[in-house]
Every structure is written in C-alpha cells, then in structure tokens.
C-alpha cells in the first residue's frame, strides 16, 4: 500500500471511531456539517488572472480536482461515521486506535526506508575506507620493518 491509501484508511478508521461515539443529537449536527462542507466545496472558484487559454484551462482543471478531492474526503468521512454509528458492535475504540497505531508505524517505516538504506550504505563505505587505511598502514610498517632489516 502506498502512503495515500494508508492515509485514506486512517481517515476512514477515524470516522468509524467517531461514528461509534456519536449520539442521535450529534448525528443530526454532523449531517448538517457534512452538507455545509459539501456545499462549500462545490462553491469553490479559482479566480483566473490570465487571458492565456492554457492557463485558464489549467485553473479549471485545478478547480475540478479540488472539488473532487474535497467531496471525496467529505463523503468518505460521512460513510465512515454512518458505518460506525449503525454498527457499533463491529469495533471498539481501543481496537481502532491499535490498528491506527500500526498503520502510522507502517507509514513512518515506509518513509524512512530510503534514508535508512542510504545511511547503511554510507556506514559500509566508511568501514571499507577505514579497512583500506589500516591495510595501507600495516603494509607501510612491514615495508619499514623490512627496510631496517
């Protein structure tokens, strides 16, 4: 899984946990909030300051993408809260928190794999350089010892 998929999974698990804890009164408030967020996202407009048609099309594409991603995450959160609210016996908040900790740990490991690999290679190269210096020093001592004899 890549980091984006894991972040969506964390987002969904967080929504499950919120849905488990929601009461009936809070549910209506959350639905109103979701509706307001969806309407706010749909009303996003990027001002176009250029008369260049390529830049205008780029702004339109960017605007559609922002609307798509915003609506996607609001609806993912809405589905997660609804699922947690309708099925509180599937998960307990402690289970969800433990799974989220594991996912966050996996994301951190995924991000650190490349730097750790580079560090490992750098350490190996350093050890090889030290070994070569020690071999040269030992060979120099042997040459000096043989020259004295």
Order of alpha helices (4+ residues) and beta strands (2+ residues): alpha-alpha-alpha-alpha
